[in-house]
Amino acid sequence: MKSIFKHRLVKRNEIREFEQLEESVKYDTDLKHDRQKDSALINYYMMGGY
């Protein structure tokens, strides 16, 4: 019985780690998108667009 319980705990921890990894990747891509958007807006305003 204990071995089954331990196995489930390990699986839950693996799932949590995967979800955290997925969130950090999503956060990184959001940051990249924000930076690209900001630089595009700066370029637009520097060229005289309003």
N, C-alpha and C positions, 0 to 999 in steps of 0.2 A: 504494500500500500504506500509506503513512504517513497519508494522509487518512482511510482507513478506521479505522486504529488510533486516531487523534485523536478521531474521531466516537464510538468505543466508550468512550474515556476520559471524554468529556463526558457521555455517557449514564450511566455509572456514578456520576459525581459528582452528577448530577441525582437519581439514585435515592437516593444517600446523604443528600442534603439533604432529600429528601421524607421519608425514614425518620426523620431527626432532628426534622423539623418535627412529624411524627406523634407521636413520643415526647414532645415538649414539650407538645403539646396534651393528651395522655393524662395527663401529670404534673400539668398545671394542673387538669384535671377531678378528679383524685384529691385534690388539695389542697382544692378547693372542697368536695368530699364530706366530707373529714375535718373541715373547719371547721364544716359544717352539723351533722355528727354530734356534735361537741364541744359546740356551742351548745345542741343539743337535750338532751344529757345534763345540762348545767349547769342548764337550765330545769327539767328533771325533778327534779333533786335540790333545787333551790331551792323547788319547790312542795311538798316533803316526801315525795317518792317515794324508796323505798329499794331 
